[in-house]
Every structure is written in structure tokens, then in C-alpha cells.
Amino acid sequence: MSVLLCKLPPYNTAQSTANTKQGVCMCLCVVAGAAMASEGEKITNVKIINSLSNLQDRLNFYSTWAPTHEQDIAQMEYRSPFYAAETLAGQCPGGAVREGLLVLDVACGTGLVADEMFLFGFRKFHGIDACQQMMDVAQRKGLFQKLILGMLGTGTAPLESGVYDVAVAVGALQGGGVPWTALTEILQSLKPGGLLCFTLRGDSSGYREQSLSHLQPYLDRGLLEAVTEQQVAKMQRPLWQEEWEDKYIPGLVCIYRKLPRQADTVTD
Ligand SMILES: C[S@@+](CC[C@H](N)C(=O)[O-])C[C@H]1O[C@@H](n2cnc3c(N)ncnc32)[C@H](O)[C@@H]1O
């Protein structure tokens, strides 16, 4: 195991938080059994994950990439976790109420979303992900009360019904590998009145309409209501494209509320 100290870019508030918590100006990066990737290799890793369309291939790649994932995506200026946390904070009471809200981090990966939500005063996190190695990194942050290994979207995810106040899916439902069929499981895990927050990445025309069409059956059946939508001009850089240094991808943060009726299976 090697221990490295590295400077962090200022946009990454989550990693800055880790620094604040530790009272140091540098981030302690612990890399187990993996050499730090060169700049070229980091970009290659991002390109590889974006080129993999098969879910099992993606999960296999995440399992080996996990120890260096956060450092490797730093150049991407991946701001979705911050914007999701900020938008959710705008919809939730503050102080002790917010501290008491139980949050399900859907496809939590290494825990970047919980990092950001902690900054906004959220304190209770459960995470679910299909990749144990990604969750091992999340576990070491000490923010999660529970981490659940589970595949979302097949109706088999081991989630309790009606327990979460908030479910947050960042880089998950669109562009992250979690199929939209997972909505049923996620909604079942929410309390009536609970909030569903997810991010969308605007890297294709009609991405908003295409993505939100998956919500329509739930809206039509009175199981969900739209709460807010925040447009983000600079969600992340398209590191997998040519000349990515000059570009940003826009995106959306969407919040819906589960209406007080049991969300059951919707077949679309
Ligand atoms: C792009 S990462 C996003 C992680 C985290 N939400 C973030 O914003 O940093 C996608 C994560 O989704 C997980 N994942 C992909 N498909 C999944 C599925 N069907 N069920 C559960 N987790 C899945 C991967 O293992 C990976 O950790």
C-alpha cells in the first residue's frame, strides 16, 4: 500500500471537505496495490468506461478502477454530486431535521454524493451499489451507516420498503449504468412524501425528454409529483471527447416527490 499526498482542484468541494475534516490543506490519497495513473492513463480509464455499454463489463471495470477512480476523474470536473446536494438542500428543512433524514445513495460508488451532502448538513446515509470495490472506498470515508451490495433494475435489489426520506441517484440512471426500471425499486424504498433526486447529463439531443419519459407512468398513476428542476451549465467536462479542455456538458438536477400511496410495479 502506498500513501500519497496530492493537491486538489478547487471545484471539488467533496474532497475539500475531507481536507477540512482532517484539518489539513492536502488530500491523503491511499492507493492500495495500484500505482498512480499517468495523466494519459486517467483519460484512458474515463474513455474506457464511457465506451462500455454492457453492464457486466462496466462493473468489472469499476471493480479494478475503484482505488484510483476519484483521482482519475478529477480532470473531468465532475460537479453532479455537488449540484444534487445543493438542490436537495434547497428542498429539505435544515438543522436537526435535515440531520435526521435518512438518505439512500443510489449507485453510491465511492461516496462522492454523501461527501457533498454532508457539507450541506445531511448526516444519515445508506448506499447501494453493484460493485463492492467501489463501496469499499466509500466505506473508508466513515459517512455511511450501511452499504448494500445489490444490482438495481432487476427487481432483486435488497432494499427495505418505505424507509428512506431521500433517494439520490447521481451519474446513475442516465450514463451510469442503472436502468430506468430501477425506479420501481427506488420508489418502493422511499417513505410516502420522500424525495427522489437524480441528475441527467446533456450530451445528446433530447436527453431531457427521453430521460423524463421514464417518469411519466408514475406521474400518470399519481405515484409521483415533480418538485423542481435545476439546469446546470457546467456539469462536467467530456474527457472522452477530443479537445475536452475547452468544453463542458450541461445537465439537469431533478427532484420528484413520492405521493402518499404505495408505488407498485409499472410496466412501460
Ligand atoms: C458513474 S458511477 C457514479 C457513482 C456515484 N453516484 C457518483 O456520482 O460518484 C456509477 C456507479 O453505478 C454503479 N452501478 C452501475 N449499474 C448499477 C446497477 N444496475 N445497480 C447498482 N449499481 C450500479 C457502478 O458500480 C458505479 O459505482
The ligand as a Tripos MOL2 file, in Angstrom:
@<TRIPOS>MOLECULE
LIG
   27    29     1     0     0
SMALL
NO_CHARGES

@<TRIPOS>ATOM
      1 C1        -20.5560    6.8160  -12.5630 C.3       1 LIG1
      2 S1        -20.5350    5.8980  -11.0530 S.3       1 LIG1
      3 C2        -21.4520    7.0500  -10.0530 C.3       1 LIG1
      4 C3        -21.1620    6.8550   -8.6050 C.3       1 LIG1
      5 C4        -21.6610    7.9830   -7.7050 C.3       1 LIG1
      6 N1        -23.0990    8.0890   -7.7000 N.3       1 LIG1
      7 C5        -21.0290    9.2930   -8.1010 C.2       1 LIG1
      8 O1        -21.7460   10.1810   -8.5740 O.co2     1 LIG1
      9 O2        -19.8130    9.4310   -7.9410 O.co2     1 LIG1
     10 C6        -21.7250    4.6410  -11.3990 C.3       1 LIG1
     11 C7        -21.8750    3.5970  -10.2810 C.3       1 LIG1
     12 O3        -23.0520    2.8540  -10.5720 O.3       1 LIG1
     13 C8        -22.8430    1.5010  -10.2060 C.3       1 LIG1
     14 N2        -23.8260    0.7290  -10.9740 N.ar      1 LIG1
     15 C9        -23.9400    0.6770  -12.3130 C.ar      1 LIG1
     16 N3        -25.0050   -0.0740  -12.6450 N.ar      1 LIG1
     17 C10       -25.5680   -0.4850  -11.4910 C.ar      1 LIG1
     18 C11       -26.7220   -1.2650  -11.1850 C.ar      1 LIG1
     19 N4        -27.5050   -1.7700  -12.1410 N.pl3     1 LIG1
     20 N5        -27.0300   -1.4690   -9.8880 N.ar      1 LIG1
     21 C12       -26.2630   -0.9580   -8.8980 C.ar      1 LIG1
     22 N6        -25.1630   -0.1940   -9.1380 N.ar      1 LIG1
     23 C13       -24.8220    0.0280  -10.4100 C.ar      1 LIG1
     24 C14       -21.3890    1.2500  -10.5470 C.3       1 LIG1
     25 O4        -20.8740    0.1430   -9.8320 O.3       1 LIG1
     26 C15       -20.7470    2.5700  -10.1700 C.3       1 LIG1
     27 O5        -20.2780    2.5400   -8.8430 O.3       1 LIG1
@<TRIPOS>BOND
     1     1     2 1
     2     2     3 1
     3     2    10 1
     4     3     4 1
     5     4     5 1
     6     5     6 1
     7     5     7 1
     8     7     8 2
     9     7     9 1
    10    10    11 1
    11    11    12 1
    12    11    26 1
    13    12    13 1
    14    13    14 1
    15    13    24 1
    16    14    15 ar
    17    14    23 ar
    18    15    16 ar
    19    16    17 ar
    20    17    18 ar
    21    17    23 ar
    22    18    19 1
    23    18    20 ar
    24    20    21 ar
    25    21    22 ar
    26    22    23 ar
    27    24    25 1
    28    24    26 1
    29    26    27 1
@<TRIPOS>SUBSTRUCTURE
     1 LIG1         1 GROUP 0 **** ****
